[in-house]
Each structure stands twice: as C-alpha cells, then as structure tokens.
Amino acid sequence: MAEDINRIKVVLVEKKRTGKWLAEELGKDPATVSKWCTNTSQPDLPTLTKIANILDVDIKDLLNSTKQ
C-alpha cells in the first residue's frame, strides 16, 4: 500500500475547494490533481509551493509529518 505523503485532499476539504478548482488555478489537468489527492503521484516542490500559496496555507500543512 502506498504511503500517504501529502494532505492536499484534506486541505482542499478544509478550505471547501475541489480538485477541479485547484487544477484550474494551477493550469493543470484535473486528472493530475486527482492523482495528487489520492497520493498516486506527488507534485514537485515548486508546484507544492504554488498549491500552498493558492490555498493560503503553510507548505508543511500539505505534507504528512514523518515524525510520530
């Protein structure tokens, strides 16, 4: 089972936004954003920074902690 690395889906729900909306904001294919939300693939760091800015959150809020 793949490890959930990012929290993009959780933050989108908290901000009452959709993956489609985020895809439009980023100029990305909605299928790409969907893969990020399901942790099938991961955005690169520059894209993750853009996502944090668009959602007005700290980039750390988009990542699951590696510390327990």
N, C-alpha and C positions, 0 to 999 in steps of 0.2 A: 504494500500500500504506500502510495506517495505521501510524503510528509507535507503538511500544510505550512508553506513558508510565508505566504503573505496573508494579510487580513483585508484585502481590497473589498471583497464581498461584504464583510461585516461592516466596514466603514461606510460603504455605499448605503446599506440599510440604515445605519445610524443617521446618515445625512439625508435620508429619504430621496435617494437618487438611484437611477438604474444604470446597468452596464451599457445600455444603448446610449444614454445621455453622456456617459463618460467617453464612449467611443467617439461620439460627435465632437466633444470638447477637445479630444486629442487628435482628431482626424485619422482615427484607426478603424479597422474593420471590427464590427461588433463581435464577430467570432473570435477575434484575437483577445478582446477584453473578456469574453466569456471564458476562454482558456485560463486567463489570469485569475478570474474569480473562482474557478474550480481547482486551481493550483495544478492544472495540467501542464502549464508552462509559466514562465516568470518574465515580467518586464525587465528591461535593462535599467541600470541605475539612473541615467538621465530621464528615462520615461517615468520611473518611480518618483523622481523629484517633481516632475510636472504633475503627476497624479496628486501628490501631497499638496502642491500649490493650488490646484483646481479645487480640491476638496477642503482646503484650508485646515490641514492637519499637519502635525509633525511627521516627518518621514518614518520615524520609529513607530508611529501608530499604525502604519501599513504593514509592519513586519511582526511575525510571532517571535517572542523572546526565545533565545537559545538557553536561557537560564531558568531553572525551575524554582 
